Amino acid sequence: MTAYSLLDLVPVVQGGTVGQALANAADLAAHAEKLGFQRYWMAEHHGMEGIASAATAVVIAHVGHATSTIRIGAGGIMLPNHSPLQVAEAFGTLDALFPGRIDLGLGRAPGSDQRVSAAIRRNLESDGNDFPQDVMELQSYFADDGRTGIRATPGAGANVKLWILGSSTFGAQLAAALGLPYAFASHFAPGQMDEAIAVYRRNFRPSEALAKPHVMLGFNVFGADSDEEAEYLASSQQQAFVAIRTTGRGIQLPPPVRGYRESLGTQGNAVLDHVLSASAIGGPAKVRREIEAFLERTQADELMLTSAMFDHQARKRSLEIAAEAMRAVEPA
């Protein structure tokens, strides 16, 4: 069976609160644990009113106390926003709290616009070009090998599993060179997916961390008891995607709208056709078929399933349908 995991952006729905979103995250993680999900990740975003996971390490701890076995972590932490030492301390602390369960996916995007990035960092001298060096510095803190001359406390010797994230071939090349697992953001940026997978697998060098390539791909699942209901529920995320692609601003997750795709013009539908090309929207049979086709095409070692729904109970049902589909499909 191909492993399956969950990415939760901790959505804040229209009319809801951050507190409610955080409570839903803990409940969703506990539900995913019961359904056999391998790991639960959240991502660092800033300045976005519809996402409640900006203080990512804090929310991971919150979810950790609501679960007991599922791996928990970040997909990811945006290294340009932090010093590697700060990240080592935060995730070393998480490893001390939840031993053997912590994942740390690392990305080089800011997770925000330039104005918000400047507020986080106070200057923009640190950028994605420093990413490979920052990753290796972080590895040094966890390994406690003395190369930096500084001992991370907490952090030194922590059992944190590092991943490289990406939506282009840059991350694929770095993950291959360092012998680390690679997660591709095909759930919202599928354009270079096939090329990045090929680059990673072709150039992979075994390391102490990983003996052979491991590719995890983002994949949206909007499952319901019928195809029609799934299309309806998916329209909340579709509205949010269209808003950010057309205005550059994130919004709180809106309620679903029946016939939403039909109401869009050509440009809006083109945006959704591209951004949601790695998706399954439908009842149980359709979700299984589309997951199976995606796995056959990509030969992914693991899928990072994600979706945002306005109704929390509907979202939990979607996870059940996704888990049933993953257990039923043949291994890639």
N, C-alpha and C positions, 0 to 999 in steps of 0.2 A: 504494500500500500504506500502510495506517495504521501509523505508527511504534509500536514496542513496546519497553518497557524493563523493568527488574527491580528490585523492592524486596526486599532481604534483611535480615531482622531479626537475622541471625547467631544462630540458635537453638542453645541448649545443650540437648542431649538428656539424658534420664535415664540415669545411668551414664556420661555423657561428661564432658568438661572444657572450659573456656574455650579452652584451646590448640587442642583439636580443632575447636571451632566456628570459630575464626579461620582455621585451615588450610583448613577446608571453604569458608569465605567466599572466600578467594583462588582456590581451585580452581573454585568456582561462577562467579565473575566472569570468569575466563579462558574457561570453557565458554560463558557467555553472549556473550562477545565473538565467539567463533567462530560462534555461531548468529545473529548479526546484531542483537542487542539494541542499542538506541540508547544507553542509559545504565544504570548500576548504582548504586542508591542504598541507603543504610542509614539508620536512624533513631535519634535520641537517646532512650533510655529509661534510667531510673535506678531502683535498688532492685528490679530484677526478675531473679530468679535464672535465668530461662530465656532471657535476651537478653544477648549479649556485645558490644553496640555502644555502650555508655555513653560511652566515650572516642571519640566518633564521628570526629573529625578524624584521630586516630591510626590507626584501622582503615581509613579511606579511603586513607591513605598506604600501609598494608600491601597493600591491594588494588591500588593504583596500580602498585606494583612487580611485580605478577603479571600485569598487562595492558599493552597498548600503544596502543590506539585508542579503546576504549569510553569514553564520558564517565562520570565517577565523581563521587559527591557525597552530599549528605545530604538525606533526605526525612523528617524534616528536623532542623534545629537549632532548639531551643526557646528563642527569644530572652529570655523572662523569666528564664532561668537564667544569662544571660551579659550582659556589657556589649557593646555593638556594636563597640567598639574591640578587645576580645579576639577576637571572631568575625572581624573584618577581618584581624587578625594571623594567626590560624590558617589561614584560607582563602586569604589572600595567600601564605602559606608553601606551601600545597598547589598553588596556581597556579604558583609558582616551580619546584616540583618536577615538575609535570605540566602544562606550558603548554597552554592551550586546551582542557582536558578537565574542568574543575571546575564542578560545579553546586552551588548552595546554596539548598535549599528552606528556607523560614522559617515556623515555626509559633508560635502564641501559647499553646499548652497547656504545662503544666509537664513532661509526660512522666514523672510520678511522683505519689505522694501528698503531702499537705501536710507530713508529718513529714520525708520525704526531701527535699522542696523546701527546707525550712528548713535542712537540713544542707548543701545545695548553696549556698544564697544567704546563709545566716546570718540573714536576715530576709526577710519576705514583702512588703516595701514595693513592690518591682517586681512588676508583674503584667501580665496580658494587655491591660489598658487602655492601657499605654504602647507597645503593639506598633507602631502606625503611625509614631509618632515614632522608635522604635528602628530600624525598617526604613529610614526616610529618613536617619537618622544613619549607618547602615551604608553606604547608597548614597553618601553624601558621602565617606566614607573611601576607598572604592574609586575614586570619580571624582577624588579628590585636588583638590577644588574650594576648599578652604580655609575652608569654612563653619563647621567645628567649631574651627578654630584649632589642630588637632592633626594631625600627619601620621602615618598608620599605616605602620610599617616592620617587616615586610613588609605589604603591603595596598594602598598607594597605587598606583593605576593598574593593579591586577590585573584580569585578564580572567576574572572569575567571573560565571557566569550565575545571576541571582537568580530564584527562583520564590516565589510565595506559596502556602502550603498551607492547607487548611481542611476542616472538616466541617460548615460552616454558611454562611449568606450573608455573614457578617462578612468572611471572607477573600476571598470573591468580589468584594465591593464595593471592598476595598482594592486587590486585584490589578487590577481594572478602572480605578480612579482613577490608579494609578501606571503603567499600561501594561505590566504584567508578566505572564508566563505563570502559569497557575493550575492547581494539582493538588488534586483533591478525594479525600478519604479514603473512597471508596465501598466499599473492600475490607473495612472494619469498621464504618463509620458511614454507611450509605447513605440515611438518612432524608430529608435535605434536598438530595439530589443534583440532582434535576431543577430545583428552584427556584434553587439556587446557580449552575448552568450558565446558566440564563436571565438571572439578574442580571448575571453576569460579561459575557456576550456583549452584552447590551443596553446596558450602561454603559461598555464598554471605550473608553479613550482611547489612541490610538496614541502611542508614545514612541520615543525613540532606541533603546531596548532591543527593541521589538517593534512591528511595523506593524499587525498584526491579532490578534484573540484566539487564544489557544492553550490548549486545555483538555486536561489529562491526567487520566484517571480510574483509581483503583485497582481492580484486578480479580483475584480469586483464581482460580488454575488448579491443579487437582489432576488431572494427566493420567497415564494408564497404558495398557497395551496392551489392557485390557478395562474396561468400566464397573464391573464388580464389584471389580476390583483397585484402581481409582481410589477407590471408596467406602471401601475398607479403608484405603488410605494416607491419605485425608483425615481419618480419625478421630483422628489425633494432634492436628492443629490444632483439630478440633472439641472435643476434651477440654480443650485449653488455653483456648479461647474460653469454654466453659461454666464452667471454674474461675474465670476472672477476672470473669465477669459475675455469678456467684452468690456468690463469696467476697470479691471485690475484690483478690485476690492472684494474681500470675502464678506459674506453675509451670514447671519444666523440661519440655521437650517429651516427652510420654510415648510409649511404643510404640503402634502401631495396634492396634485391637480390632475383630474382625469382628462385624458386627451392632450396632455401637455406638449408632446412631440408634434402633434398636428397643429398646434397653435404657433409653433416656431416658424420663422422664415428659413430660407435656404442656408443662410450663414449660420444660424443657430444650430440647425440640424447637422451641418458639416462639422461644427465644433464637437458635438456630442458623438457623432460617428467616429471621429478620430480618438477623442479622449477615452471613450468607453469601448474601444475595440477589444480590449482584454476584459471581457465581462460576460456574465451569464445572468439573464433577466428572465424569470419564468417560474413555472411550477416545478415540482421535483424531477419529472422526466426531462424537461428542457434543460434544467440546471445541470443534470448529470451529463447529458449529451455535449453541452458546450464546454464543460470542464474537461471531459474526455478528449474532445477535439483539440483543446488548448494544450493538454499534456502530450498528446501524440505529436503535435507540431513542435513543441519546445523541448521535450524530454526533461522538463524541470525536475529537480530533486525534491522540491518543496514548493508549495503555494502559500503565499501570504494573502489570505482572503480579507476583503474589506468591503464595507458599505456603510452608508449612513442612512438611517430611516427616522422619520419624524416620530413614529410610535415605537416606544421601547419594546413592548411585547411583540410587535411584528418583527422587529429586528432580531429578537431572540429566536423566533420561529424560523427566520431566514438562516440563522446559524445552524439550527437543527437540520434544515434541508441541505445546507452546504456540507455538513459533516456526514450525512447519510450518503450524499453523492460521492464524496471522497472515499468513503469506505467501500463503495460499490464499484468504482472504476478500476480497470486493470492498471497495474503499475506502468509508468512510462518506460 
